[in-house]
Structures are given as structure tokens and as C-alpha cells.
Amino acid sequence: MTELSATTSEVIDRWIDADPDPLTANHIETLRSDSEGFDRAFGQPLRFGTAGLRGKMGPGPGSMNRLVMRVAAKAIANQLIADGLAQKGIVIGYDARIQSDLYALDAARIFQSMSIECLLVDGPIPTPVLARLVASRASGAGLMVTASHNPRSDNGCKLYWSDGLQIRPPLDQKIQRLMDFRNLPRSNELAIPELVKKIEARVAISEYLGGVIERRAHSPEPLEFVYTPLCGVGAETFELAFAVAGLTPPIIVPSQREPDGTFPNLPFPNPEETGTLDEAFVTANHHNLDLILANDPDADRLGVAIRDKNKWRQLTGDEIGLLLCDFRSRETNGANRITASSIVSSDAVAALCKTRDIEHKRTLTGFKWIMLPVIEEPNKQWIFGYEEALGYSVNDLVLDKDGIAAAVEFVRMAAGLKSNGSGLIQRMDELALEIGVFESTQLNIRLQTDESESQMITLRSNLPESIGSETVTFMDDYLSHQGLGNSDLLVFSTNLGSRICIRPSGTESKIKIYIEVRDLNVSTTKDLAKARHQCRERLTAIANDISSWFN
């Protein structure tokens, strides 16, 4: 990346001259007499993380704004030209967050002005729809303007390349270095909006549905459920997907149906967060239903809640992953089947695949790695991939997580179990008897900006010999890993088979800690309750110990 190098006044003048947004330009003007504010805005430009470019909206290169989007688009365009992909072009989509439509149009105008074929979807769409467009149209790249499940104050973009996957090293670093904050693109240098080619959102959605969602010959019995898109863009595509699949249409939470980038009453529009599904619980109770599905705002994640003994229980990402993998393994056959999950996800899916003679790969965090076997091993039958953060792939037609296709499969599975006189809880018990009890939890240690790196350095200099009451028997530092590649990740194993993964978030200022304990010595249903209780006690002890490290 080209670093800023000029006096404060020159930097501010240059930025204001190029900033197309009066609000951020006016904010920059106030920084002439605010050195701390200037340092926040210009000290550390945004960088590509696990899921692309993402950050809090605000002024300057340290936040997400229209000028930063233009700088990023120019860098992407130059990389497309360098890779000989200009003629293959780029498709651009956006969600319903604040200014997402403006970011997308700004990017499209940059590409058009640099003679790169560009196709802009003319309305908000789910991320999986854009990911499908990249693959189905064999584009050179795809740009999705979204901050996914981040707070309402954030925005950003995900970038796919010509193989249909999210960008990976060293491509992300190449684009990062091309982001030039000294030669800022000005509005008069961009193509006029009328020159940007567009595709209707309904056409893009139709292409996704026709290519990804299938109607099977034998449909299960009807199963009613509640769905919430969390004020995101999922509702229309979700309803159409269930119609195409021949499944019972969802009952949608009325107050969260329409896209709304302010996310009223949803400070964290993430199905993982406590309280996010409260309105869905009210709707399900009103209709006396036992199943709730939720997408995050760009509909690439899937959350699930079920009624368990008259109480609502939100399934963890690992529980959903195990259920979906079980279903996909029973719905498919063949000796060349393959699955994948991230290193921070549960070992349960790997254990299940081992018992069923299905190849399973562990990858670094992110679907850019999880979906890589689809590209690298095309002769194998991809049946499932997942990460614990509610991300699932149930086909090889969208090379990213897809909360809509995963929802279709989940309802097919739940309806099938109901048809056979069973249910999700009973199925989870049966799986525990097959592979053992796996219990997991996650801690999120929220930090001040830029503290993640120093916290990881401190941890590496004071490695624990025990965690909770368990002895650390092995530690793997992925900064120097010879197998999967380098990543800022520490993995601890204990004498009782517990596994603890610690890494900084790729999109937010926090440390993420993944804890899993297991008991493989269960043989009867009677053993399950005791084994789960003991595992949860171990989870609590480990979590309490780790939390004390960061206090």
C-alpha cells in the first residue's frame, strides 16, 4: 500500500478535494485542529481481513466510506488488468446497509472508467446470489458490498476472483499494495452512472434459484416454521427458494421482514448473539411452532432455534453443522465424497465422516479455504463444508457459505425426521451414541482498536501449562505451521482430549476463543445426560480460566 506522506493540511486538502460525500468531507475539515481525530482517521488504513475489507463507517482511510471504496475498486481494477482478466469483467452486488448502493455504484463507475467490463445488480441481493453469478457467468471477479452480520455502524466488501472463490494470499496482499491513498480518484475521472451496465436483481435471483435450488421427486410432509431475515435482504430469495423446492413456505417475523440498514432493536444483527431472535420467539410462540430459522443480513449464514421441553434452545454452529453433514451423508453415496471444515470448528464432523468412510479436510478459517477442495480436487464429490460461525455449504454450485440453500436442506432434514416419527433432538442423541459427546462454546473478548495483535503477542510469551483443571499436552502455533499455511492462531490440546483455539477476529476488534471438550465413552442413552453434564462442567472451568487471562 502507498502510505500517506505529507503535512496534515496537505493530506486533509487532498482528501476533501476527492471525497464525494459531504458528510465525511465536512468531518475531515474539523480534523485540522484535532490531532487525535486525525490520527484515528489517517493513522492506519483499512486492510483486507478474513472476509474482505470491512470496518466502521466514517471519514478517512481508517474507516469505510465512499472514497475508500473507490480506492479499493481502483486497486482491484489494476489487479484484474495485471492478471489479464479485464475482458472477463466483474459483477457487483450489494446489500441493504446504509450507503451500500452508493459504494457499489462508485465501484462500478471506477471499473467502467478503466475499460473493465462491469455488470451491476440494480437492487439489494443476498451474498450467495452474487457468488453464484461470479461462477455461472465465468466473471473475472465479483464484488459484494456488505458487512454481513456486523453492527449497523459498519460496512465493507467481499471480493471473489476468477475461480469463484474469495480472494486468498498472496492476491489480497497484492491488491492491498495497490491501494493508493496519495493519488485519490476524483468524481470527474469516473464513468458517468448511465454508462454502467446493469442486471435486474430479480434476474440475478432467478439465475441463483434455477442453478442452485432443486425440487426433489419425493417431498417430505409439510413442516411449518418461523423465519427471520433480521431486517436484511434474505426474505424474497428465501421464500422463492422454498417455493422452487416444493417445501412449506415460512412464516416470517413481520417486524424484520423488510430490508432496513438501521437494524432497529438489533445492535448486533447476528443470529449467534443473545437476544437477536427474541422477536422470532414471540412469533413462533404465537403460532405454536417449534422451529425457527434465521439468516444474517446478507443471508450467507443460517441460525436455528428449536423448542426443547417447552424452552427455546439456539443450536450452536457446530450442532447445525453435524446435523447437516449427517443429512448430506445419508442423501449421497459414492466412494469419492469429500467434506471440509475450519480448524476452529468441532471435531464431531470429522469423527462422523471417519465412521462413514467419507474424506474430511481441516482448513484455515474462512470459506476461501473451506471451499478450496472443490477447485483443487474436481474429481471428488463435494457434499458439505462448514465453519462454526453459522456458515454452511451444501453444494458446489455456490463457492461460499449459503444460508438460503442450507436452510432448504435443514428443513428437508427436519421434515424427514418428523415423517419418521423422530426429531432433531432425538437425532442429535443418536449421533452422540455413534461418535461420542462433543460439547463446544465460544468466548469473544472485545478489545479496543488495534489491541488484538498485542494480546496475541502477550499470550505467546506466557503460554499456559494447564487450562482449567486439564494439562496442556500439545500446542500448535499456526504462525509457523508447515501444513495448512500461516495464520495468527494458537491451538491447545489437553490430557482429556479438550481442544482450545485462540485467534484474533478478521473483521472486528476482538479475540475469538473456541473451546471443545469430548467424551467418547458413551454407549447407551442413559450415559448421555451424565456425559453432557460433565462435559459442560469442564467447558465452564476452561472458559473461566481463559477469561481471567484477558482481565
N, C-alpha and C positions, 0 to 999 in steps of 0.2 A: 504494500500500500504506500502511496505517496504521502508523506507526513506533512502536516502544516508547518510552515516556516515563514513567519513574517511578524510584524508588530501586531499587537492586539487590535489596534484601529484598522490596520490593513485587512486583517482576517475578517473582521466584522463587516467592513465595507464590501469586501468581495462576496461574502455570504448573502448579505441583504440584496445586493445587486442581482443575484441569481435566484433567490428564494421566491417561488411562485405563490407562496401562502402568506398573506398579510399578517396573520396572527403570529406565526413563528418569526417572520421578519421583524415585527414590532418587538417581540420578546428579545431577539438578538440585539436590537438597538439599546435596550436597557442594560445590557451586559458591559457597556463601556465603563460604567462605574461600579461594576460588581465582579470583582476578580474571582470570587469563589464560584459564582454562577457561570462565568466564562470558562473556568476550568472544568466544571461539570459538563458543559455543552461541547467543548472542543478538546478536552484533555485526552479522551480515549474513544476513538471512533468505534461504531458498532462493528462486530465481527461475525462471520458465519459460524454458527454453532451446530449442535446435533441435528437440528431441523431447519437450518437455513439462517436467514437474517431476521432477528426478532428483538424488539425492545420497547420500552416505554415511549409513547409519542411525546415529542417535544422539540425544542429548537436545537440546531447544530448537528454535527456528525456523530455526537454521542447518543442521539435519540433517533427514533423512527419518525420521518417526516417526508414530505413530497420531494425535497431536494436530495435527500439521502437515497430515495427510491430511484431518482433519475441518475445519480452517480452509480448506483448498483447496476441499473439497466445498461448504462454505457459500458461498464466493465464486462457484463455478460455478453453484450453485443460484440465487443472486441475479442472475447474468447471464442465465440461462435465463428467469427471470421478467421481467427488463428487456426481453429480446428477444421476449417473447410466446410462448415455446416450452415453458412449463411443462406444458401438456396433451399435447405430443408426447412428453415424458418423456425418460428416459435409460436406456441399457443399460450394465451394468457387468460387466467380466470381470477375471480375474486369472491370473497365472502361478503357479509353484510356489516362488517365492522365500520366504525367511523373512518371516513376518507378512503376506504379500500377501493372504491370505484375510481377515485381520482388518482391513487397510486397506480392502478392498473392502466388507466389511460395515459398517464405520464410515461410509464414504461413503454407502452405500445408506440407512442409518438417518437421516443428515442430510437427504438428498433427500426421504425419506418424511415426515419431520417438517415439511418445508416445503411439503407438498402437491404435490410433483412426482412424476408417475408414474415408477416406478423398476422395472427388471427386472434382477435379479442372477443371473448364471450361477452354478450351485451347485457348480462344481468348476473346477480349472485348465484353461485352454484356450489355444491359440496366439493371438497378437495378430491375425492375419488373420481368424480366426473372429469375433472381436469387431468388427473393422472391417466385415466383411460384414453382421453383424447390424444395425449402425447404418444401413446403406444399405437392406437388404431390409425392415426394419421402419419405415423413414422416421422414425427417432427424432430428437428434438431435439438429442441429444448422445450420445456414447459415451465411457466412461471405462475405460481398461485399466490395471490396476495391474501394472507391470512396470518393471524396469530393463534389459530387453533383454539385451545382451551385456556389461554392466558387471560388475566384480568382485562376489564374493558379499557383500561388506560393504554394497552399495548397494541401494536400491530407489527407486521413483518411480511416475509415472503418465503415460500419454499421453491426450490429450483430443481427441476428434473432435466436430465441430459438425454442424448440421442438413444441410449439403451433403455429408456423408460424409467430408470431408477433415479432416486435423489442423488445429487452430486456427492462424490466421495473424494478423499485425498488422492492425489495432490491437486485435483481440479479446483476444490474450494479455495486452497491457498493461492492458486494462480489467479482466480477471479478477485480474491481479496487484494492481491498486489496491484491489480489493475484499477482498483477504486481510487480515483484521483480527486482529492479534495482541494487541489490548487487550481485546476482548470475546470471550473464548475460549468455544467451545461445550462445555458440560458434559454428562456422560452422561445426567443426568436430563432434559435437553432433547431428547434424541434419541428417535426412534420405537423401540419395543421390536423386537428382531430378528424376532419372529413376524409382524410386520406387513409385512415386506419380501417382495414378490413375487419368485418365483424361476423360472428356467428350467433344466432339467437340462442339464448340459454335453454329454451325448450328443445331445440335441435340437439344441443350438446347432451342434455339429459336423456333424450331419446336414444342417442348413439350409445350411451352408457348402459341403459336398460336393455337394449337389443343385443349388446355384446356380452353382458355380464350376468344378468338375471335370467334364470331358466325356469320354465314351467315343467314340472315332472309329471309323468303319466299317472302316478298314484299319489293323490294329495292326502295328507292326514286329516283327521277330523278337525272341525273348527276349534280354534283356541283364541279367545278374546284376551286382549292385554292393553295396557296403557303405554303410550309413547310420549316422550318429550324431546323436542329438538333444542331445548334450552335457549330459546329466542335466537337460534342460529338458522342456517339455511337448509336443514335436512328435511323438513316436513313434506314438501312437494315430492321430492325424489323418493322418499321413504314410502309414502302412500302409493305412488306409481309402481314401485318395486314389488310391493306386496300384491298389487293387482296383477302384475305380469306373472308373478309366481303362483297365483291362484290361492293365496292364503287370506285368512280373515283380516280385514282392514283394521288398523289401530284406532283406539280411542285416544285422541291427542289432548294433552293438557291445554285447555283453552287459552290461558294467560301466557303461554310460552310457545304458541304455535307460529306466530309471525316473526320474521327476522327483525331484530332490534339490537343495534350495536351498542346501546347503552346498558343492555342486560339488567333491566330493573329487578331489584331484590336478588341479584346473583353476583355478588362481589367476585367470586371465582366460578365462572361457568364451566366447571369441570365435574363430570359425573363421579369422580373419585372423592370430591370434597364433601365433608359432613354438612348437611343442610341443603345441598343442591337439589335433592329430589323431594323436598318437603311438599311442594305443590303437586307432584306426581303421586305421592302417598295419599293426599286428600282426594284426588280424582279417582284413584284405584279403590279407596275405601267407599266412595260414593257409589261406584258401580259394582262393588263387591267382587273385585278381580284380584288375582293372586300373582300377577306378573307385570313388571314394569321394565321397559327398555328405554334407554336414553342415549342420544348422540351428543357429542360435544358440538360447539357452534359451527365447525366446518364439516361435521359428520364423518370424520375418519376414525373416531373412537366409538366404542359401544360399552355402556354400563348396563348392569342388570340388577334388579332387586326382586326378591321373591318373598312371599308370605310363609313364615315358618312358625308354626304353633301360635298363630294369631299375632305375631310380631313381624315387622318388616326387617329383612336381612339383605344388605347390599353385598353381592358376591364380589370377591376380590378379582382382580385381573387374572390371577393365576387360576382361580376356580373356574372362571369362564373359559380360560384357555384350555384347561384339562377337559371340560365338558365338550367343547367344540372339537378338540383333537380326537377324543373318543368317538364322537359322532362321525367326523370325516373319515376316520379309520374304518368304521363299520359300513360307511356308504361307498367305499372304494375298495379295489383289490389290485393285486399285482405285486411282483417281487421287486419292482424298482421304485417304490413310493419313497418320498422324502419329505421331511418336515424340518423346521428350524425355529429356534427361539433365542432371545438375547441372553447373555451370560448372567444378567441380574434377575432373570425370571426363574420360576420354580424348576426344580429338578424332576417334578412329577411327570411332566410331559415326556421328558427323556426316558424316564422309567417305564411309562406306558408304551412308548414306541419300541423299547427293547423287548418287552414281553410279546409284542405283536409283530416282531421282525420287520420293523419299519426304520429306515435310516433317519437319524436325527442329528442336526448340526447345531452347535452353540456358536453364537456370533457376538460381536460387539453391539453396544446399544444403538438402536435405530433401525428403521426398516430399509435404509440404504444398504445395510449389511444383511438383515434377515432375508431379504428377497434376492440376494446375490446368487444363491444356488440355482434360481430359475434361469439366470443368464449363463452361469458357468457350467451347469450340468443339464443342458436342454433335453437330453435323452431320458432323464428321470421324470417321474410323475409327481409334480408338486401337489401336495394335498392340504398343507396347513403351515402357517407361520404365526408367531405371536410374540408380544412383549407384555410384561405385567401391567404397563400403563394403559390398559384397555385397548390395545392395538391388535388387530387380527386380520390375517389374510386367509381366505377360504378358497381362492382360485389363483391361477397365474395370469389372469386377464387384466388385473389392475396391479401394478408392481409397487404397491404401497399398502398400508393398512386401509381397511374399508369398513366403516361402521355400518353401512347400509347392507352390503352383501352378507356381512357377519350376522346382522340381525335376522335376515331371511333364514339363514341356516340355523340360528338359535331357536327360532320359533318352529321351524320344521322339526327340530330335535325334541323340543318340549311337547309339541303336539303329538309326535310319535310315541313318546313315553306315556302320555296321557291315554292314548289309544290302547296301549298295552297294560293299562291299569297301574302304571308306575308314575314316577315324578322325578323332578330334579334332585331333591334331597335324597331320595332312595338311590338314585343313580350315583350320586357322589359317595354314598356309603359302599355301594358295590365296587366302585373304583378303588376306594381305600382298602378294601379286602383284597383286591387284585394286586396293587402295587405298594401298599403301605400308607400310613398317615403322613401327610405333608402339611404343615401349618406355616403361614408366612405373614409378615407385616412389613410396613414401610414407615420410616421416620423422615420427615422433611425439616431440616434445620435451616430456618430462614435467616439470612445474613444481610449485613449492609453491602452496598455495591462494592464489587471487587475484593471481597473477603474470601471467596471460595478457594482461590489458589493458595493463599497464606494458610488457611485452615488445613488444606491437604499437605502442605509442606510441614506444618507442625505435627500432624499425625504421623507422617513418615519418619520424623525424628524421634517419636515416642511410641513405637509400636507396642501394642499390648501383648502380654504373655497369657492373659486369660480374659474372657469376656463373660460377664455374669458369673456363674459358677463352673464354667466349662473352660478347659485348657485349649489354647490355640496350638494346633499341631502343624498347620501349614499356612503360609501367607504367599499370595501371588500378586506381584505389582505389575500391572499391565502397561506402565510407562516403558518397561523394558521387556515386554512379552515377545517371545520368539514365534508364537503360533498365530494368534489372531491378529496381531498388529498392536500398535501403541495406542493407549488410551489412559486417561487420568482416572484409574480405577484400582482400588485395593480389594482383594478377596481373601477373607479369613475362613479357615476350616477348623472345626473343633473336634475333640475326642469323642463327642456324642453324635457326630455327623451333622452338626449345625453349619450353616454357611452364611457369612455376612459380607455383603458387597457395599462399598462406600465410594461414591463419586460425586463430583460437582454437577449440578444441573447444566445442561447445554443451552437452556432458554431463560432461566431465572436465577436470581442471586440466592442460591441455597445449596446445601449439601443434602444429597439423597442417600439414604441408608436402607438396604434391603436385607431382611433377616428371614431365614427359613430354618425350621427345625423339623426333625422327622422321627418316626417310629415305624420301623419295618416289621416289627414282631406282632402283627395283629392277624388273627385267623378266624375270629367269629365276630358277629355283630355286637356281642356283649363286650368285646375288647375295645371297640371303637370309642365309646364315651370316655373311658378311663385314659386311653392313649391320647385323645384330643385334649383332655383336661391337663394332662401332664405336659404335653407339648406347648399349650398356651401359657402355662406357668413358666416354662423355660423361655418362651418368647418375651414375656414380661420382664423377666430378670435380665435378659440380654439387652432389651430396649432401654431399660432404666439405667443400666451401666453405661451404655453408649451415649445416652442423653447427657449424662454427667460430664462426659469428656468436653462437651461444647458449651457448658455453662460457665 
